[in-house]
Amino acid sequence: MGYSVAEFTRVLPLAMRDWPVSGGPPAWRVRDAAGRIDIVIDVAPQTARQIGALRVPVLRVTIRPGATAAAALAEFMHRFERGFHRGGG
């Protein structure tokens, strides 16, 4: 992902909205009140991409869904994708 660890740390709780996020770099846990969601997210900074003077951070993100039900995982992915989407064409 084109995020720094600091950016990811700021955006993740906002993306999950009412689902609690615990932990912090390098690993977070996302759960919901009903217990349907138990997902671990690991991050590791990588070498930044550089084109001329432009530098874009690179973050390797691993999502481990555990025994999370398929419907709940789909909702998690929807929240994750919408929360981390950046504008553009």
Backbone torsions as a table, in degrees:
resi	resn	phi	psi	omega
1	MET	NA	149.9	177.8
2	GLY	-86.7	56.8	-179.7
3	TYR	-132.0	149.6	168.4
4	SER	-84.9	167.7	177.4
5	VAL	-61.3	-40.2	-179.8
6	ALA	-63.2	-43.0	178.5
7	GLU	-64.1	-44.9	179.9
8	PHE	-60.1	-43.7	179.6
9	THR	-59.9	-37.4	179.9
10	ARG	-74.9	-39.0	-173.1
11	VAL	-81.2	-36.2	-173.7
12	LEU	-53.1	-52.2	-179.9
13	PRO	-62.0	-34.2	177.9
14	LEU	-67.2	-39.3	-180.0
15	ALA	-66.2	-34.7	-177.1
16	MET	-82.2	-9.7	177.9
17	ARG	53.3	-108.0	-173.5
18	ASP	-89.6	2.9	176.8
19	TRP	-88.7	128.9	-179.2
20	PRO	-65.5	138.6	175.8
21	VAL	-118.8	127.6	179.2
22	SER	-125.4	167.0	-179.2
23	GLY	91.3	-153.9	-178.7
24	GLY	171.5	179.8	-174.2
25	PRO	-49.6	130.5	8.6
26	PRO	-98.7	6.6	-176.2
27	ALA	-139.7	137.0	176.7
28	TRP	-123.5	156.7	173.8
29	ARG	-123.5	132.8	177.6
30	VAL	-114.9	129.3	177.8
31	ARG	-136.3	161.5	171.7
32	ASP	-117.3	165.9	-176.2
33	ALA	-63.8	-30.0	-177.6
34	ALA	-80.6	-9.4	179.5
35	GLY	80.0	12.5	178.6
36	ARG	-81.6	-22.3	-175.3
37	ILE	-111.2	128.0	170.9
38	ASP	-149.8	91.3	-173.1
39	ILE	-122.7	137.3	175.7
40	VAL	-109.2	133.9	179.4
41	ILE	-120.0	121.1	177.8
42	ASP	-108.7	143.1	176.3
43	VAL	-129.7	151.1	175.8
44	ALA	-147.1	120.1	178.2
45	PRO	-62.8	142.7	177.6
46	GLN	-119.6	176.2	177.5
47	THR	-64.6	132.2	-179.1
48	ALA	-64.7	148.0	173.3
49	ARG	-83.9	139.8	-179.4
50	GLN	-135.2	129.2	173.9
51	ILE	-128.4	106.9	-174.9
52	GLY	60.9	-127.4	-179.6
53	ALA	-85.1	-8.9	-178.2
54	LEU	-82.9	126.4	176.6
55	ARG	-121.6	127.7	179.9
56	VAL	-116.5	124.3	178.9
57	PRO	-65.8	153.1	177.2
58	VAL	-127.7	129.3	-179.2
59	LEU	-128.3	121.0	175.1
60	ARG	-81.1	123.3	-177.3
61	VAL	-118.0	126.2	177.3
62	THR	-117.4	126.0	179.5
63	ILE	-108.8	120.5	179.5
64	ARG	-112.9	104.8	-173.5
65	PRO	-77.8	-9.5	-178.9
66	GLY	58.1	-135.5	-177.5
67	ALA	-97.2	24.5	-178.0
68	THR	-64.6	134.2	-179.3
69	ALA	-63.0	151.3	-175.9
70	ALA	-57.5	-44.3	-179.2
71	ALA	-64.9	-40.6	179.2
72	ALA	-68.1	-38.4	177.5
73	LEU	-64.1	-39.2	177.1
74	ALA	-61.4	-41.2	178.0
75	GLU	-65.6	-41.6	176.6
76	PHE	-58.6	-48.9	-178.0
77	MET	-62.8	-37.1	177.0
78	HIS	-60.9	-48.0	179.3
79	ARG	-62.9	-44.1	-178.4
80	PHE	-61.9	-50.1	-178.4
81	GLU	-63.1	-43.3	179.5
82	ARG	-67.7	-39.5	-177.9
83	GLY	-68.7	-32.9	-176.5
84	PHE	-101.3	2.1	179.2
85	HIS	-66.6	134.0	174.5
86	ARG	-110.7	145.1	-178.1
87	GLY	-60.3	162.5	178.5
88	GLY	147.6	-177.6	-175.3
89	GLY	-99.3	NA	NA
